[in-house]
């Protein structure tokens, strides 16, 4: 029971840490984390990308991505075009204004990351990454068991 309590406390701390990180990121960089992830992914890939692979790249639900892209398009930071070959596919590119937004905020992002990671040793960061990978694997296994049980029922 003690291990379960400790495990739950760590998972709750992880959630609090991520929320604090996302909030601080937005305040320091000036963009919400989901929008930054999309803009940064497009910044690093000059070619238009279909929304589905973009959703996979930024690890975002396709519906949430569509909502973010609509807002980014209204800001003039991205362009979306229907594929000429398949009208079910929408390609996304970063506009010149979006490219400028990313370029202008890259130094802020770098400074923020430097500040956040300044007190974390490389060894601790590596152990944390390994632990998070194990946690992600455990989540995937637990989800697979639930799905398997639903298939049997």
OpenMM code with the backbone's topology and positions (N, CA, C; nanometers):
from openmm import Vec3, app, unit

residues = "UNK UNK UNK UNK UNK UNK UNK UNK UNK UNK UNK UNK UNK UNK UNK UNK UNK UNK UNK UNK UNK UNK UNK UNK UNK UNK UNK UNK UNK UNK UNK UNK UNK UNK UNK UNK UNK UNK UNK UNK UNK UNK UNK UNK UNK UNK UNK UNK UNK UNK UNK UNK UNK UNK UNK UNK UNK UNK UNK UNK UNK UNK UNK UNK UNK UNK UNK UNK UNK UNK UNK UNK UNK UNK UNK UNK UNK UNK UNK UNK UNK UNK UNK UNK UNK UNK UNK UNK UNK UNK UNK UNK UNK UNK UNK UNK UNK UNK UNK UNK UNK UNK UNK UNK UNK UNK UNK UNK UNK UNK UNK UNK UNK UNK UNK UNK UNK UNK UNK UNK UNK UNK UNK UNK UNK UNK UNK UNK UNK UNK UNK UNK UNK UNK UNK UNK UNK UNK UNK UNK UNK UNK UNK UNK UNK UNK UNK UNK UNK UNK UNK UNK UNK".split()
positions = [
    Vec3(0.0821, -0.1187, 0.0000),
    Vec3(0.0000, 0.0000, 0.0000),
    Vec3(0.0874, 0.1263, 0.0000),
    Vec3(0.1986, 0.1229, 0.0692),
    Vec3(0.2890, 0.2374, 0.0739),
    Vec3(0.3459, 0.2671, -0.0647),
    Vec3(0.3823, 0.1621, -0.1391),
    Vec3(0.4348, 0.1808, -0.2745),
    Vec3(0.3283, 0.2454, -0.3638),
    Vec3(0.2048, 0.2030, -0.3496),
    Vec3(0.0964, 0.2610, -0.4289),
    Vec3(0.0799, 0.4100, -0.3954),
    Vec3(0.0854, 0.4448, -0.2681),
    Vec3(0.0722, 0.5838, -0.2255),
    Vec3(0.1870, 0.6676, -0.2817),
    Vec3(0.3097, 0.6139, -0.2711),
    Vec3(0.4262, 0.6856, -0.3237),
    Vec3(0.4172, 0.7013, -0.4755),
    Vec3(0.3748, 0.5962, -0.5422),
    Vec3(0.3631, 0.6000, -0.6883),
    Vec3(0.2610, 0.7040, -0.7312),
    Vec3(0.1481, 0.7051, -0.6625),
    Vec3(0.0447, 0.8028, -0.6946),
    Vec3(0.0947, 0.9449, -0.6696),
    Vec3(0.1682, 0.9648, -0.5623),
    Vec3(0.2238, 1.0971, -0.5313),
    Vec3(0.3204, 1.1422, -0.6403),
    Vec3(0.4013, 1.0516, -0.6922),
    Vec3(0.4959, 1.0857, -0.7986),
    Vec3(0.4203, 1.1226, -0.9262),
    Vec3(0.3166, 1.0458, -0.9593),
    Vec3(0.2390, 1.0757, -1.0793),
    Vec3(0.1683, 1.2112, -1.0667),
    Vec3(0.1178, 1.2406, -0.9487),
    Vec3(0.0546, 1.3704, -0.9262),
    Vec3(0.1578, 1.4826, -0.9357),
    Vec3(0.2764, 1.4581, -0.8820),
    Vec3(0.3834, 1.5579, -0.8909),
    Vec3(0.4217, 1.5807, -1.0367),
    Vec3(0.4268, 1.4734, -1.1136),
    Vec3(0.4579, 1.4848, -1.2560),
    Vec3(0.3561, 1.5764, -1.3247),
    Vec3(0.2287, 1.5570, -1.2954),
    Vec3(0.1248, 1.6416, -1.3538),
    Vec3(0.1409, 1.7873, -1.3134),
    Vec3(0.1659, 1.8116, -1.1850),
    Vec3(0.1871, 1.9488, -1.1370),
    Vec3(0.3083, 2.0122, -1.2034),
    Vec3(0.4148, 1.9339, -1.2168),
    Vec3(0.5381, 1.9849, -1.2775),
    Vec3(0.5134, 2.0225, -1.4230),
    Vec3(0.4445, 1.9374, -1.4959),
    Vec3(0.4177, 1.9677, -1.6362),
    Vec3(0.3302, 2.0928, -1.6494),
    Vec3(0.2259, 2.1027, -1.5668),
    Vec3(0.1393, 2.2210, -1.5737),
    Vec3(0.2169, 2.3483, -1.5400),
    Vec3(0.3042, 2.3411, -1.4402),
    Vec3(0.3868, 2.4569, -1.4045),
    Vec3(0.4814, 2.4915, -1.5193),
    Vec3(0.5403, 2.3894, -1.5808),
    Vec3(0.6307, 2.4101, -1.6933),
    Vec3(0.5569, 2.4767, -1.8094),
    Vec3(0.4391, 2.4247, -1.8448),
    Vec3(0.3634, 2.4792, -1.9578),
    Vec3(0.3222, 2.6236, -1.9316),
    Vec3(0.2806, 2.6528, -1.8102),
    Vec3(0.2411, 2.7883, -1.7745),
    Vec3(0.3610, 2.8837, -1.7804),
    Vec3(0.4730, 2.8418, -1.7237),
    Vec3(0.5939, 2.9244, -1.7262),
    Vec3(0.6441, 2.9428, -1.8693),
    Vec3(0.6356, 2.8382, -1.9496),
    Vec3(0.6773, 2.8461, -2.0895),
    Vec3(0.5974, 2.9545, -2.1604),
    Vec3(0.4664, 2.9524, -2.1418),
    Vec3(0.3811, 3.0507, -2.2077),
    Vec3(0.4155, 3.1925, -2.1625),
    Vec3(0.4404, 3.2102, -2.0339),
    Vec3(0.4744, 3.3430, -1.9827),
    Vec3(0.6107, 3.3906, -2.0335),
    Vec3(0.7063, 3.3017, -2.0406),
    Vec3(0.8425, 3.3390, -2.0804),
    Vec3(0.8600, 3.3498, -2.2313),
    Vec3(0.7968, 3.2601, -2.3043),
    Vec3(0.8145, 3.2575, -2.4496),
    Vec3(0.7054, 3.3388, -2.5195),
    Vec3(0.5890, 3.3458, -2.4575),
    Vec3(0.4814, 3.4258, -2.5150),
    Vec3(0.3841, 3.3472, -2.6002),
    Vec3(0.3997, 3.2161, -2.6032),
    Vec3(0.3085, 3.1306, -2.6795),
    Vec3(0.2711, 3.0100, -2.5959),
    Vec3(0.1449, 2.9659, -2.6067),
    Vec3(0.1084, 2.8416, -2.5377),
    Vec3(0.1888, 2.7246, -2.5946),
    Vec3(0.2210, 2.6295, -2.5105),
    Vec3(0.3022, 2.5142, -2.5499),
    Vec3(0.2477, 2.4413, -2.6737),
    Vec3(0.1162, 2.4116, -2.6823),
    Vec3(0.0689, 2.3401, -2.8019),
    Vec3(0.0944, 2.4178, -2.9311),
    Vec3(0.0727, 2.5470, -2.9276),
    Vec3(0.0975, 2.6270, -3.0489),
    Vec3(0.2453, 2.6304, -3.0832),
    Vec3(0.3287, 2.6432, -2.9801),
    Vec3(0.4733, 2.6444, -3.0060),
    Vec3(0.5173, 2.5133, -3.0693),
    Vec3(0.4697, 2.4009, -3.0173),
    Vec3(0.5113, 2.2702, -3.0713),
    Vec3(0.4758, 2.2595, -3.2192),
    Vec3(0.3581, 2.3081, -3.2560),
    Vec3(0.3155, 2.3044, -3.3961),
    Vec3(0.4043, 2.3961, -3.4803),
    Vec3(0.4195, 2.5191, -3.4367),
    Vec3(0.5005, 2.6151, -3.5123),
    Vec3(0.6444, 2.5669, -3.5273),
    Vec3(0.7005, 2.5145, -3.4196),
    Vec3(0.8393, 2.4692, -3.4223),
    Vec3(0.8562, 2.3487, -3.5160),
    Vec3(0.7594, 2.2574, -3.5142),
    Vec3(0.7659, 2.1419, -3.6055),
    Vec3(0.7616, 2.1890, -3.7503),
    Vec3(0.6761, 2.2847, -3.7803),
    Vec3(0.6669, 2.3371, -3.9166),
    Vec3(0.7908, 2.4181, -3.9545),
    Vec3(0.8493, 2.4855, -3.8584),
    Vec3(0.9699, 2.5660, -3.8807),
    Vec3(1.0868, 2.4783, -3.9239),
    Vec3(1.0935, 2.3592, -3.8667),
    Vec3(1.2039, 2.2682, -3.8958),
    Vec3(1.1808, 2.1841, -4.0199),
    Vec3(1.0653, 2.1976, -4.0831),
    Vec3(1.0338, 2.1197, -4.2025),
    Vec3(0.9774, 2.2153, -4.3068),
    Vec3(1.0575, 2.2529, -4.4031),
    Vec3(1.0167, 2.3526, -4.5026),
    Vec3(0.9073, 2.3017, -4.5958),
    Vec3(0.8945, 2.1713, -4.6095),
    Vec3(0.7950, 2.1138, -4.6996),
    Vec3(0.6575, 2.1129, -4.6333),
    Vec3(0.5508, 2.1294, -4.7128),
    Vec3(0.4160, 2.1147, -4.6562),
    Vec3(0.3997, 1.9741, -4.5980),
    Vec3(0.3228, 1.9657, -4.4908),
    Vec3(0.3008, 1.8370, -4.4260),
    Vec3(0.1512, 1.8175, -4.4060),
    Vec3(0.1046, 1.6961, -4.4285),
    Vec3(-0.0363, 1.6652, -4.4063),
    Vec3(-0.0655, 1.6696, -4.2561),
    Vec3(-0.1897, 1.7007, -4.2220),
    Vec3(-0.2251, 1.7167, -4.0815),
    Vec3(-0.2049, 1.5895, -4.0003),
    Vec3(-0.2338, 1.4731, -4.0562),
    Vec3(-0.2196, 1.3481, -3.9800),
    Vec3(-0.0748, 1.3247, -3.9367),
    Vec3(0.0223, 1.3302, -4.0289),
    Vec3(0.1619, 1.3149, -3.9841),
    Vec3(0.2058, 1.4265, -3.8892),
    Vec3(0.1511, 1.5469, -3.9069),
    Vec3(0.1847, 1.6561, -3.8158),
    Vec3(0.1311, 1.6252, -3.6758),
    Vec3(0.0100, 1.5726, -3.6678),
    Vec3(-0.0470, 1.5345, -3.5377),
    Vec3(0.0415, 1.4305, -3.4701),
    Vec3(0.0901, 1.3342, -3.5467),
    Vec3(0.1800, 1.2327, -3.4915),
    Vec3(0.3111, 1.2963, -3.4448),
    Vec3(0.3651, 1.3864, -3.5250),
    Vec3(0.4932, 1.4488, -3.4930),
    Vec3(0.4865, 1.5301, -3.3639),
    Vec3(0.3763, 1.6012, -3.3437),
    Vec3(0.3648, 1.6855, -3.2238),
    Vec3(0.2888, 1.6149, -3.1116),
    Vec3(0.2575, 1.4858, -3.1320),
    Vec3(0.1884, 1.4044, -3.0312),
    Vec3(0.0618, 1.4742, -2.9818),
    Vec3(-0.0244, 1.5086, -3.0772),
    Vec3(-0.1465, 1.5809, -3.0447),
    Vec3(-0.2654, 1.5104, -3.1092),
    Vec3(-0.3752, 1.5099, -3.0390),
    Vec3(-0.4994, 1.4564, -3.0924),
    Vec3(-0.5345, 1.5315, -3.2211),
    Vec3(-0.5741, 1.4609, -3.3270),
    Vec3(-0.6045, 1.5295, -3.4537),
    Vec3(-0.7096, 1.6402, -3.4410),
    Vec3(-0.8105, 1.6199, -3.3578),
    Vec3(-0.9119, 1.7240, -3.3384),
    Vec3(-0.8542, 1.8475, -3.2723),
    Vec3(-0.7710, 1.8256, -3.1709),
    Vec3(-0.7055, 1.9387, -3.1028),
    Vec3(-0.6115, 2.0103, -3.1989),
    Vec3(-0.5422, 1.9340, -3.2821),
    Vec3(-0.4526, 1.9949, -3.3800),
    Vec3(-0.5319, 2.0829, -3.4764),
    Vec3(-0.6441, 2.0336, -3.5248),
    Vec3(-0.7262, 2.1117, -3.6174),
    Vec3(-0.7700, 2.2439, -3.5546),
    Vec3(-0.8109, 2.2396, -3.4281),
    Vec3(-0.8519, 2.3627, -3.3594),
    Vec3(-0.7341, 2.4603, -3.3479),
    Vec3(-0.6161, 2.4076, -3.3124),
    Vec3(-0.4976, 2.4936, -3.3015),
    Vec3(-0.4596, 2.5514, -3.4377),
    Vec3(-0.4654, 2.4685, -3.5410),
    Vec3(-0.4287, 2.5158, -3.6749),
    Vec3(-0.5244, 2.6243, -3.7232),
    Vec3(-0.6515, 2.6092, -3.6905),
    Vec3(-0.7493, 2.7114, -3.7295),
    Vec3(-0.7125, 2.8457, -3.6648),
    Vec3(-0.6790, 2.8428, -3.5351),
    Vec3(-0.6394, 2.9654, -3.4649),
    Vec3(-0.5110, 3.0223, -3.5236),
    Vec3(-0.4135, 2.9354, -3.5524),
    Vec3(-0.2865, 2.9805, -3.6101),
    Vec3(-0.3061, 3.0383, -3.7498),
    Vec3(-0.3994, 2.9804, -3.8245),
    Vec3(-0.4293, 3.0312, -3.9582),
    Vec3(-0.4944, 3.1700, -3.9471),
    Vec3(-0.5831, 3.1878, -3.8506),
    Vec3(-0.6463, 3.3190, -3.8309),
    Vec3(-0.5432, 3.4253, -3.7933),
    Vec3(-0.4375, 3.3834, -3.7226),
    Vec3(-0.3291, 3.4757, -3.6881),
    Vec3(-0.2373, 3.5033, -3.8080),
    Vec3(-0.2524, 3.4239, -3.9135),
    Vec3(-0.1681, 3.4392, -4.0318),
    Vec3(-0.0342, 3.3689, -4.0207),
    Vec3(-0.0226, 3.2762, -3.9250),
    Vec3(0.1054, 3.2101, -3.9001),
    Vec3(0.1203, 3.0771, -3.9745),
    Vec3(0.0102, 3.0165, -4.0155),
    Vec3(0.0166, 2.8940, -4.0950),
    Vec3(-0.0783, 2.9068, -4.2132),
    Vec3(-0.0514, 2.8251, -4.3127),
    Vec3(-0.1383, 2.8160, -4.4296),
    Vec3(-0.1803, 2.6712, -4.4440),
    Vec3(-0.3083, 2.6505, -4.4728),
    Vec3(-0.3598, 2.5154, -4.4944),
    Vec3(-0.4211, 2.5086, -4.6334),
    Vec3(-0.3854, 2.4026, -4.7051),
    Vec3(-0.4352, 2.3834, -4.8410),
    Vec3(-0.4771, 2.2389, -4.8609),
    Vec3(-0.5870, 2.2214, -4.9300),
    Vec3(-0.6342, 2.0870, -4.9616),
    Vec3(-0.5450, 2.0288, -5.0707),
    Vec3(-0.5108, 1.9015, -5.0545),
    Vec3(-0.4280, 1.8329, -5.1525),
    Vec3(-0.4981, 1.8281, -5.2879),
    Vec3(-0.4227, 1.8526, -5.3930),
    Vec3(-0.4788, 1.8445, -5.5283),
    Vec3(-0.5103, 1.7003, -5.5659),
    Vec3(-0.4359, 1.6058, -5.5100),
    Vec3(-0.4543, 1.4643, -5.5419),
    Vec3(-0.5643, 1.3980, -5.4606),
    Vec3(-0.5842, 1.4473, -5.3373),
    Vec3(-0.6819, 1.3844, -5.2480),
    Vec3(-0.7452, 1.4933, -5.1614),
    Vec3(-0.8695, 1.5286, -5.1919),
    Vec3(-0.9315, 1.6401, -5.1208),
    Vec3(-0.9635, 1.6093, -4.9747),
    Vec3(-0.9354, 1.4886, -4.9284),
    Vec3(-0.9522, 1.4540, -4.7866),
    Vec3(-0.8284, 1.4927, -4.7062),
    Vec3(-0.7195, 1.5282, -4.7751),
    Vec3(-0.5925, 1.5584, -4.7095),
    Vec3(-0.5673, 1.7088, -4.7120),
    Vec3(-0.5349, 1.7623, -4.5962),
    Vec3(-0.5001, 1.9044, -4.5850),
    Vec3(-0.3534, 1.9160, -4.5501),
    Vec3(-0.2812, 1.9941, -4.6299),
    Vec3(-0.1396, 2.0187, -4.6058),
    Vec3(-0.1232, 2.1508, -4.5311),
    Vec3(-0.0237, 2.1532, -4.4437),
    Vec3(0.0020, 2.2702, -4.3601),
    Vec3(0.1448, 2.3174, -4.3854),
    Vec3(0.1604, 2.4488, -4.3952),
    Vec3(0.2937, 2.5094, -4.4048),
    Vec3(0.2987, 2.6312, -4.3131),
    Vec3(0.4165, 2.6665, -4.2759),
    Vec3(0.4391, 2.7855, -4.1943),
    Vec3(0.4464, 2.9061, -4.2879),
    Vec3(0.3706, 3.0101, -4.2576),
    Vec3(0.3749, 3.1314, -4.3393),
    Vec3(0.5010, 3.2101, -4.3047),
    Vec3(0.5271, 3.3119, -4.3829),
    Vec3(0.6428, 3.3985, -4.3541),
    Vec3(0.6267, 3.4633, -4.2170),
    Vec3(0.5044, 3.5045, -4.1833),
    Vec3(0.4796, 3.5651, -4.0510),
    Vec3(0.5028, 3.4625, -3.9402),
    Vec3(0.4607, 3.3381, -3.9633),
    Vec3(0.4832, 3.2323, -3.8648),
    Vec3(0.6308, 3.2023, -3.8470),
    Vec3(0.7033, 3.2017, -3.9572),
    Vec3(0.8490, 3.1786, -3.9519),
    Vec3(0.9157, 3.2889, -3.8699),
    Vec3(0.8693, 3.4114, -3.8856),
    Vec3(0.9240, 3.5239, -3.8098),
    Vec3(0.8924, 3.5101, -3.6601),
    Vec3(0.7723, 3.4650, -3.6288),
    Vec3(0.7332, 3.4449, -3.4886),
    Vec3(0.8246, 3.3420, -3.4229),
    Vec3(0.8498, 3.2318, -3.4917),
    Vec3(0.9364, 3.1274, -3.4357),
    Vec3(1.0784, 3.1806, -3.4206),
    Vec3(1.1305, 3.2421, -3.5251),
    Vec3(1.2682, 3.2935, -3.5197),
    Vec3(1.2847, 3.3954, -3.4069),
    Vec3(1.1861, 3.4807, -3.3882),
    Vec3(1.1926, 3.5823, -3.2834),
    Vec3(1.1877, 3.5204, -3.1433),
    Vec3(1.1166, 3.4080, -3.1295),
    Vec3(1.0996, 3.3471, -2.9980),
    Vec3(1.1996, 3.2362, -2.9662),
    Vec3(1.2780, 3.1930, -3.0620),
    Vec3(1.3783, 3.0892, -3.0352),
    Vec3(1.4760, 3.1285, -2.9249),
    Vec3(1.5279, 3.2516, -2.9243),
    Vec3(1.6190, 3.2885, -2.8143),
    Vec3(1.5503, 3.2841, -2.6770),
    Vec3(1.4237, 3.3259, -2.6703),
    Vec3(1.3498, 3.3190, -2.5436),
    Vec3(1.3313, 3.1751, -2.4992),
    Vec3(1.2992, 3.0891, -2.5955),
    Vec3(1.2820, 2.9473, -2.5640),
    Vec3(1.4118, 2.8879, -2.5118),
    Vec3(1.5229, 2.9190, -2.5781),
    Vec3(1.6528, 2.8668, -2.5360),
    Vec3(1.6889, 2.9150, -2.3964),
    Vec3(1.6651, 3.0426, -2.3694),
    Vec3(1.6952, 3.0979, -2.2368),
    Vec3(1.6066, 3.0326, -2.1303),
    Vec3(1.4800, 3.0120, -2.1632),
    Vec3(1.3880, 2.9473, -2.0691),
    Vec3(1.4361, 2.8058, -2.0373),
    Vec3(1.4669, 2.7284, -2.1409),
    Vec3(1.5139, 2.5911, -2.1196),
    Vec3(1.6422, 2.5892, -2.0379),
    Vec3(1.7311, 2.6817, -2.0661),
    Vec3(1.8570, 2.6912, -1.9898),
    Vec3(1.8264, 2.7137, -1.8418),
    Vec3(1.7363, 2.8079, -1.8138),
    Vec3(1.6988, 2.8368, -1.6747),
    Vec3(1.6342, 2.7161, -1.6076),
    Vec3(1.5450, 2.6499, -1.6802),
    Vec3(1.4732, 2.5342, -1.6233),
    Vec3(1.5703, 2.4207, -1.5911),
    Vec3(1.6638, 2.3954, -1.6802),
    Vec3(1.7519, 2.2795, -1.6652),
    Vec3(1.8841, 2.3117, -1.5951),
    Vec3(1.9046, 2.4361, -1.5592),
    Vec3(2.0306, 2.4805, -1.5010),
    Vec3(2.0723, 2.4014, -1.3772),
    Vec3(1.9775, 2.3648, -1.2952),
    Vec3(2.0102, 2.2974, -1.1693),
    Vec3(1.9996, 2.1441, -1.1778),
    Vec3(1.9717, 2.0937, -1.2966),
    Vec3(1.9580, 1.9489, -1.3151),
    Vec3(2.0848, 1.8966, -1.3827),
    Vec3(2.1515, 1.8045, -1.3173),
    Vec3(2.2740, 1.7480, -1.3761),
    Vec3(2.2395, 1.6587, -1.4951),
    Vec3(2.3363, 1.6401, -1.5819),
    Vec3(2.3161, 1.5538, -1.6990),
    Vec3(2.2796, 1.4121, -1.6556),
    Vec3(2.3424, 1.3637, -1.5481),
    Vec3(2.3137, 1.2300, -1.4970),
    Vec3(2.1689, 1.2187, -1.4492),
    Vec3(2.1217, 1.3181, -1.3744),
    Vec3(1.9836, 1.3165, -1.3252),
    Vec3(1.8852, 1.3253, -1.4414),
    Vec3(1.9190, 1.4062, -1.5396),
    Vec3(1.8321, 1.4198, -1.6556),
    Vec3(1.8209, 1.2875, -1.7312),
    Vec3(1.9318, 1.2170, -1.7430),
    Vec3(1.9309, 1.0869, -1.8103),
    Vec3(1.8457, 0.9862, -1.7316),
    Vec3(1.8613, 0.9833, -1.5987),
    Vec3(1.7811, 0.8920, -1.5155),
    Vec3(1.6326, 0.9270, -1.5227),
    Vec3(1.6026, 1.0549, -1.5227),
    Vec3(1.4639, 1.0984, -1.5332),
    Vec3(1.4050, 1.0542, -1.6662),
    Vec3(1.4804, 1.0706, -1.7729),
    Vec3(1.4340, 1.0286, -1.9051),
    Vec3(1.4085, 0.8782, -1.9087),
    Vec3(1.4992, 0.8009, -1.8503),
    Vec3(1.4805, 0.6549, -1.8451),
    Vec3(1.3547, 0.6201, -1.7654),
    Vec3(1.3347, 0.6870, -1.6532),
    Vec3(1.2166, 0.6618, -1.5717),
    Vec3(1.0878, 0.6966, -1.6450),
    Vec3(1.0897, 0.8062, -1.7179),
    Vec3(0.9707, 0.8460, -1.7939),
    Vec3(0.9430, 0.7476, -1.9076),
    Vec3(1.0479, 0.6967, -1.9705),
    Vec3(1.0287, 0.5947, -2.0743),
    Vec3(0.9646, 0.4700, -2.0152),
    Vec3(1.0095, 0.4297, -1.8968),
    Vec3(0.9508, 0.3137, -1.8303),
    Vec3(0.8049, 0.3403, -1.7939),
    Vec3(0.7773, 0.4615, -1.7484),
    Vec3(0.6405, 0.4988, -1.7145),
    Vec3(0.5515, 0.4944, -1.8388),
    Vec3(0.5997, 0.5482, -1.9497),
    Vec3(0.5237, 0.5454, -2.0746),
    Vec3(0.4986, 0.4019, -2.1202),
    Vec3(0.5979, 0.3156, -2.1056),
    Vec3(0.5799, 0.1743, -2.1425),
    Vec3(0.4748, 0.1097, -2.0527),
    Vec3(0.4773, 0.1398, -1.9237),
    Vec3(0.3772, 0.0858, -1.8315),
    Vec3(0.2375, 0.1339, -1.8651),
    Vec3(0.2251, 0.2604, -1.9032),
    Vec3(0.0951, 0.3149, -1.9429),
    Vec3(0.0444, 0.2420, -2.0670),
    Vec3(0.1312, 0.2231, -2.1642),
    Vec3(0.0927, 0.1537, -2.2877),
    Vec3(0.0497, 0.0104, -2.2589),
    Vec3(0.1214, -0.0588, -2.1707),
    Vec3(0.0856, -0.1966, -2.1356),
    Vec3(-0.0482, -0.2023, -2.0627),
    Vec3(-0.0701, -0.1088, -1.9705),
    Vec3(-0.1969, -0.1063, -1.8977),
    Vec3(-0.3131, -0.0800, -1.9932),
    Vec3(-0.2942, 0.0109, -2.0863),
    Vec3(-0.3972, 0.0416, -2.1841),
    Vec3(-0.4240, -0.0779, -2.2743),
    Vec3(-0.3195, -0.1477, -2.3143),
    Vec3(-0.3356, -0.2664, -2.3993),
    Vec3(-0.4155, -0.3742, -2.3257),
    Vec3(-0.3881, -0.3918, -2.1949),
    Vec3(-0.4638, -0.4916, -2.1173),
    Vec3(-0.6111, -0.4550, -2.1099),
    Vec3(-0.6407, -0.3275, -2.0908),
    Vec3(-0.7802, -0.2829, -2.0851),
    Vec3(-0.8475, -0.3069, -2.2197),
    Vec3(-0.7805, -0.2730, -2.3262),
    Vec3(-0.8376, -0.2928, -2.4608),
    Vec3(-0.8578, -0.4405, -2.4921),
    Vec3(-0.7617, -0.5238, -2.4508),
    Vec3(-0.7755, -0.6685, -2.4700),
    Vec3(-0.8959, -0.7222, -2.3936),
    Vec3(-0.9128, -0.6748, -2.2711),
    Vec3(-1.0259, -0.7198, -2.1901),
    Vec3(-1.1580, -0.6741, -2.2510),
    Vec3(-1.1618, -0.5548, -2.3107),
    Vec3(-1.2827, -0.5068, -2.3765),
    Vec3(-1.3139, -0.5893, -2.5001),
    Vec3(-1.2099, -0.6338, -2.5708),
    Vec3(-1.2305, -0.7155, -2.6908),
    Vec3(-1.2881, -0.8506, -2.6556),
    Vec3(-1.2500, -0.9037, -2.5397),
    Vec3(-1.2974, -1.0351, -2.4958),
    Vec3(-1.4437, -1.0255, -2.4517),
    Vec3(-1.4794, -0.9143, -2.3905),
    Vec3(-1.6154, -0.8983, -2.3347),
    Vec3(-1.7210, -0.8830, -2.4387),
] * unit.nanometer
topology = app.Topology()
chain = topology.addChain("A")
for resn in residues:
    res = topology.addResidue(resn, chain)
    for name in ("N", "CA", "C"):
        topology.addAtom(name, app.Element.getBySymbol(name[0]), res)
